[in-house]
């Protein structure tokens, strides 16, 4: 178990130190911003959607390693996916984090879980105050998807 914890810690630190898709998007996209007022974490998200598929995404912001790593992992998980699949991934992430009710997808989808690197964040559940940090990017994504739907 210690080896798995070390692996997960390494994945989180890699995403924090080397965030995927850091920056902003040009062209037609939806922008959303998230803030965790209890700790000051900020997350900014741009997503481009074409024909119901997230074709590109970019993130920016500042905050703890958990919030920023979660956003980076989210980038890898959503680009190239249809919106319905993105919503399903978000739902499974929230179940894994015990934010929403359901059977933990990590326990059921072996091998090759749909959550991929996001599984590294499941240890955050041991620290309830940090769950909001991990969820910040996902709340911002939900807002961005709602904004995109209201544009159509």
TAUR-V208316 format. One line per field, one symbol per residue. phi: phi as a letter, one per 40 degrees, with the letter a starting at -180 (. if undefined). A space follows every 10 residues. Layout:
BEGIN
phi->???
END
This chain:
BEGIN
phi->.cccdcccdc cccccccbcc fchbbcgcab babbbbccbg cbabbbbbbb fgbccaaaba haiccccccc ccccdccbcg bcdccccccc cccccdcgcb cicdcccbbc cgdccfdddc ccccdcbdcc cccccdcccc cdcccccccc cc
END
